[in-house]
Amino acid sequence: MRPTVPTCVLFVAVAGLLGACSQKTPSTAAPPAVAPATAAVKTVAGVQDIMTYLVDPAADFLWESVSTTETAAGIEEKQPRTDEEWREVHKQAILLTEGANLLLIDRHVAGEGRSLEDHGTPGNLTAAESEEAIRKDKQTFVAFALALRDVGEAFVAAADKRDPKAIIDAGDTMDQVCEGCHLKFWYPGQKIPAFPDQAPEDR
């Protein structure tokens, strides 16, 4: 349960009272050293969690935010139009960008004792194999994560400019980045079908 009064407020109040009760010159001693921020990082989620709960939903939303569909009634154009709709695009772009940042932190591919959701699919790596592939070529994995972050920033800029064409362009780049990373670290043994209707479900 959170305290009613934040600790920092209590600290300031106590410091003020002590100052009022004392006529001594405040100490000029240096403040205690603060541990680096990275020392407090403790990863709980695996790469699979980051993708499932953060990156994938944001990516799907952004991909679908601008589209052109041909129907019996004619051409249907979908794109954000209201302030609220563009704010949602901006929000999802931020989530995608920060999700990419989280992939830069060393973490397991899946939680301890857990398998990847599509474990056993022909051509797919196991969680342990995927983790080993990342370990052996961390530079490439990082490069993909940075590329995804760049895509996220492109989506943010497109949302701020309210530019549907830029959303489509960023989506095309994101598709290439995601598929390139998956083909190397997730399903390198996937058999590419001769016809599109034989392709496996979207990942």
C-alpha positions as CSV (number, residue, x, y, z in Angstrom):
1,M,0.0,0.0,0.0
2,R,1.4,3.4,-1.0
3,P,2.0,5.9,1.9
4,T,-0.3,8.8,2.1
5,V,2.6,11.3,1.9
6,P,5.4,10.6,-0.5
7,T,8.8,9.9,1.1
8,C,10.4,12.8,-0.8
9,V,7.9,15.2,0.7
10,L,8.5,14.0,4.2
11,F,12.3,14.4,3.7
12,V,11.9,18.0,2.6
13,A,9.6,18.7,5.5
14,V,12.0,17.2,8.0
15,A,14.9,19.0,6.5
16,G,13.0,22.3,6.7
17,L,12.2,21.8,10.4
18,L,15.8,21.0,11.2
19,G,17.0,24.1,9.4
20,A,14.6,26.2,11.3
21,C,15.7,24.8,14.7
22,S,19.4,25.2,14.0
23,Q,21.5,28.3,13.4
24,K,24.5,26.3,12.2
25,T,25.8,26.8,8.7
26,P,24.5,24.1,6.4
27,S,27.0,21.4,5.7
28,T,28.9,21.7,2.5
29,A,29.8,18.0,2.4
30,A,29.3,16.2,-0.9
31,P,26.1,14.2,-1.2
32,P,26.4,10.4,-1.0
33,A,27.3,8.7,-4.2
34,V,24.3,7.4,-6.1
35,A,24.5,4.0,-7.8
36,P,24.3,4.0,-11.6
37,A,20.8,3.7,-12.9
38,T,21.7,0.5,-14.7
39,A,22.4,-1.2,-11.4
40,A,18.7,-1.2,-10.6
41,V,17.7,-2.9,-13.9
42,K,16.1,-6.3,-13.3
43,T,14.6,-8.0,-16.3
44,V,11.4,-10.0,-15.7
45,A,10.0,-10.3,-19.2
46,G,11.6,-12.3,-21.9
47,V,12.0,-11.3,-25.6
48,Q,8.8,-13.2,-26.3
49,D,6.9,-11.2,-23.7
50,I,8.2,-7.8,-25.1
51,M,7.1,-8.9,-28.5
52,T,3.7,-10.3,-27.5
53,Y,2.5,-7.6,-25.1
54,L,4.2,-4.5,-26.5
55,V,5.8,-4.6,-30.0
56,D,3.3,-6.8,-31.8
57,P,0.1,-5.0,-30.7
58,A,1.7,-1.6,-31.5
59,A,3.0,-2.8,-34.9
60,D,-0.4,-4.4,-35.9
61,F,-2.2,-1.1,-34.9
62,L,0.2,1.0,-37.0
63,W,0.1,-1.3,-40.0
64,E,-3.7,-1.2,-40.0
65,S,-4.1,2.5,-39.2
66,V,-3.8,3.5,-42.9
67,S,-5.1,1.2,-45.7
68,T,-6.9,1.1,-49.0
69,T,-9.5,-1.6,-49.6
70,E,-11.4,-2.4,-52.7
71,T,-15.0,-3.5,-52.0
72,A,-18.1,-4.0,-54.1
73,A,-19.1,-0.5,-53.2
74,G,-15.9,1.0,-54.3
75,I,-12.5,2.0,-52.8
76,E,-12.5,2.3,-49.1
77,E,-9.8,4.6,-47.6
78,K,-8.9,4.2,-44.0
79,Q,-6.7,6.7,-42.1
80,P,-6.7,8.7,-38.9
81,R,-8.7,11.9,-39.2
82,T,-9.6,13.2,-35.8
83,D,-7.3,14.6,-33.1
84,E,-8.1,11.5,-30.9
85,E,-7.2,9.1,-33.7
86,W,-3.9,10.7,-34.4
87,R,-3.1,10.8,-30.7
88,E,-3.6,7.0,-30.7
89,V,-1.3,6.6,-33.6
90,H,1.3,8.6,-31.7
91,K,0.8,6.5,-28.6
92,Q,1.3,3.2,-30.5
93,A,4.4,4.6,-32.2
94,I,5.9,5.5,-28.8
95,L,5.1,2.0,-27.5
96,L,6.8,0.5,-30.5
97,T,9.9,2.7,-30.1
98,E,10.3,2.0,-26.4
99,G,9.6,-1.7,-27.0
100,A,12.6,-1.7,-29.4
101,N,14.7,-0.1,-26.6
102,L,13.7,-2.9,-24.2
103,L,15.1,-5.4,-26.7
104,L,18.5,-3.9,-26.3
105,I,18.7,-5.0,-22.7
106,D,20.1,-8.5,-22.2
107,R,17.3,-10.9,-21.3
108,H,16.2,-14.5,-21.9
109,V,14.1,-15.2,-25.0
110,A,11.5,-16.9,-22.9
111,G,10.9,-17.1,-19.1
112,E,12.6,-19.9,-17.2
113,G,11.0,-23.2,-18.1
114,R,8.9,-21.7,-20.8
115,S,8.8,-22.5,-24.5
116,L,8.1,-20.2,-27.4
117,E,4.4,-20.1,-28.3
118,D,4.9,-21.9,-31.6
119,H,7.3,-24.4,-30.2
120,G,7.6,-27.5,-32.5
121,T,6.6,-25.7,-35.7
122,P,8.9,-27.0,-38.5
123,G,11.7,-24.6,-39.3
124,N,11.4,-22.7,-36.0
125,L,14.1,-22.5,-33.3
126,T,13.4,-23.5,-29.7
127,A,13.7,-20.8,-27.1
128,A,17.2,-22.2,-26.2
129,E,18.3,-22.3,-29.8
130,S,17.0,-18.7,-30.4
131,E,18.8,-17.5,-27.3
132,E,22.1,-19.1,-28.5
133,A,21.7,-17.6,-32.0
134,I,21.3,-14.2,-30.4
135,R,24.3,-14.8,-28.2
136,K,26.5,-15.8,-31.1
137,D,25.5,-12.8,-33.2
138,K,24.5,-10.2,-30.7
139,Q,25.7,-7.4,-33.0
140,T,23.1,-8.3,-35.7
141,F,20.3,-8.7,-33.1
142,V,21.1,-5.2,-31.8
143,A,21.2,-3.8,-35.3
144,F,17.7,-5.1,-35.9
145,A,16.5,-3.7,-32.6
146,L,18.0,-0.3,-33.5
147,A,16.4,-0.4,-36.9
148,L,13.0,-1.1,-35.3
149,R,13.6,1.8,-33.0
150,D,14.3,4.0,-36.0
151,V,11.0,2.8,-37.6
152,G,9.2,3.7,-34.4
153,E,10.6,7.2,-34.5
154,A,9.5,7.5,-38.1
155,F,6.0,6.6,-37.0
156,V,6.1,9.2,-34.3
157,A,7.2,11.9,-36.8
158,A,4.5,10.8,-39.2
159,A,1.9,11.0,-36.5
160,D,3.0,14.4,-35.5
161,K,2.8,15.6,-39.1
162,R,-0.4,13.7,-39.7
163,D,1.0,12.2,-42.8
164,P,-0.7,9.0,-43.9
165,K,1.8,8.4,-46.7
166,A,4.7,8.5,-44.1
167,I,2.8,5.9,-42.0
168,I,2.6,3.6,-45.0
169,D,6.3,4.1,-45.8
170,A,7.3,3.4,-42.2
171,G,5.1,0.3,-42.2
172,D,6.8,-1.1,-45.3
173,T,10.2,-0.6,-43.6
174,M,8.9,-2.2,-40.4
175,D,7.8,-5.3,-42.3
176,Q,11.3,-5.7,-43.7
177,V,13.0,-5.2,-40.4
178,C,10.7,-7.6,-38.5
179,E,10.9,-10.3,-41.2
180,G,14.6,-10.1,-41.4
181,C,15.1,-10.5,-37.7
182,H,12.6,-13.4,-37.5
183,L,14.3,-15.2,-40.4
184,K,17.6,-15.1,-38.6
185,F,16.6,-15.5,-34.9
186,W,13.2,-17.2,-34.9
187,Y,12.4,-19.3,-37.9
188,P,15.6,-19.6,-40.1
189,G,14.4,-23.1,-41.3
190,Q,11.1,-21.9,-42.6
191,K,10.1,-23.2,-46.0
192,I,9.0,-20.3,-48.3
193,P,5.8,-21.5,-50.1
194,A,5.5,-21.3,-53.9
195,F,2.1,-19.6,-53.6
196,P,1.0,-16.9,-51.2
197,D,-2.1,-18.9,-50.1
198,Q,0.2,-21.7,-48.9
199,A,2.1,-19.3,-46.5
200,P,1.8,-19.9,-42.7
201,E,-0.3,-17.6,-40.6
202,D,1.1,-14.1,-39.9
203,R,3.5,-14.1,-37.0
